């Protein structure tokens, strides 16, 4: 349905002879397809409209020995694009194009996304290992370990000494041979 004025342009009116200019119709189509400043689907739908309008003009030239369509013929084609059904069809097609592009982009970026995710997981694991090592290698933990090792070595040395004395080992005889003369000299 055609209106006397189109949204967004107060100066666009029906001409005195009842026709509408192609420029006014083109502006009306632009405003009809685009819902807001960030309406990427609307912008792409409008681009699809422009491509189809261009295809009409090229086809018209081929059918009419190079003659371009006049303003009335372009206005007739353009006014068809002001129907809700054609708007929805072009917006759906634009949505499909964007979805297809997004899928292609994600597929192309998938190795990099996986690498980033893997690196992120590996980095998290490295940080967990560092925390664990720091907990296990703290100062007081090292003091405890050193003290325990010293006690174990003393106990082992005492056990070896007791065993050597108890079993009358050659080591005890050698020790007595060295220590006894030293004690007598003093």
N, C-alpha and C positions, 0 to 999 in steps of 0.2 A: 504494500500500500504506500502510495506516494504522499508526502506531506507538503504543505505550502512552504514551510521553512524547515530546514534541517538542523539538528542539534549542533550547537557550538558556533553557528555562523548566522547572526541575526540579519545580515545583509543578503543572504541567499533566499531568493523568492522565485516564484514562478514568473516567467517572463510574461509580458503583456499578451503574447499570442498563445499562452498556455503551455509552452515547452519549458524544460529545465536545462540549464547549461551543464555540459559535461564536467566542468570544473566543480560546480556545486555538488554534483552527484559523487564525484571522486572524493570530495571532502566528507560527504555524508557517509560514504562507505568506510572511510578511514575511521571516523568516530563510531560507526556502527560495530566495527570489528574489534576495536581496541577498547578495553574496559578500564584501563588505568595506565599510569606512567610505566609501571613495571610489568605490564601484561605481555610477556614474551610470546605466549601462545597467540594472542591477538595480533601482535606484530608479524609473526610468521604467517598467520591466516591472511592478513592483508597483503603480504608479499606473494602468497599463493594467488590471491585475487589479481594482483598486478600482473603476474606471469600469465594467467589465463586471459586477461584483457589484451596483453601483448600478443599472445598466440592468436586471438581473434583478429587483431589488426593485421598480423602477418598473413594469416589465412585469407582474409578479405582481399588483401593486395594480390595474392596469387590467383584468386577466383575472378578478380575484376581488373585484370591487365595492369597491375601496378597502382591502381587508384586506391588511396587511403580512404578509410571510412570517414564520413562527415560527422559533425558533432551530434546530430540526431541519432545516427546509427550507434555511435559510441555510448550516448546517453541511454539508448534502449538496452544495450548489453549491460551497462553499469547498473541500471535500475534493477535488473534481475538479481544482482548481488545484495540487494537490500532485504531479501527474504530471510526469515529466521531459519528456515531449513538449510539454505545454502550457507548461511553464517555458521550454523552448527556443524555442517559437513566440513567446511574449511577449517574450523577450529579443531575438530576431531582429527583431521589429517595433519594439522600442525602439531597437535599433541603426540600423534604417532611418530612424526619425524623427530621431535625432540626426545621422545622415549628411545627411539632407535639410536639416535646419536649418543644419548647417555649410556645405553648398553654397550655400544661400540667403544666408547671412552673408558668405561669401567673394565671391559675385557682387555683393552690395551694397557691399562694401568694396573691390572691385577698382579702381575709379577712384582711390580714396585710396591704395591700395597702389601703383598705377602712379605716382601723383604723388610719393609718398615715394621710390620707386625712381629716378624720373627726377631728382628733386632731389638725391638722393644721388650719382648719376652726374654730374650737372652740377657739384656741389660738388667732386667728385674732380677733374674736368677743370679747374676754376678753380684748385684748389690746384696742379695740375701746371703750369699756365700761370704762376702766381706763382713757382714754383720756377725755371722756365726763365728768366723775366724777371730774377729775382735773380741767377742765374748769369751772365746776359749784361750786367747793369748793375753789377757789382761795382766796387769802387774801383780796383783794379789794371787791370781791363779798361778802365775809363774813362781811366786814365793812358796806357795803350798807345794807345788810339784818339786821344787828344789829341796825343800825340807824333807819331803817324803823320800826322795831318792837318797839323800844323805843318811836318813835313818835306816833305809834298806841296805845301803853299803856298809854301815857300821855293824848292823846285825849279821850280814854275810861275813864280814871280816872276823867278828867275834866267834861265829860258828866255825869258821875255818881254823881259827887259833885254838879253840877248845878241842876240835877234832885232832889237830896236830899234836897237842899236848897229851890228849887221852890215848892216842895210838902210838906215842913215842916215835914220831916222825924224824927223819934226818934233818928236816928244816929246824925243828926245835933244838936238836943237838948243835947245829951250826949257829943258831941264834945264841944259845947259851955260851958257846965257845967265843963268840965275839963280845957279848955283853959282860960276862963275868970278869974277864981280864980288865975291861975298861973300868968297872966298878972298883976293882981292887987298886987301881992306880990312884984313885982319888982319895 
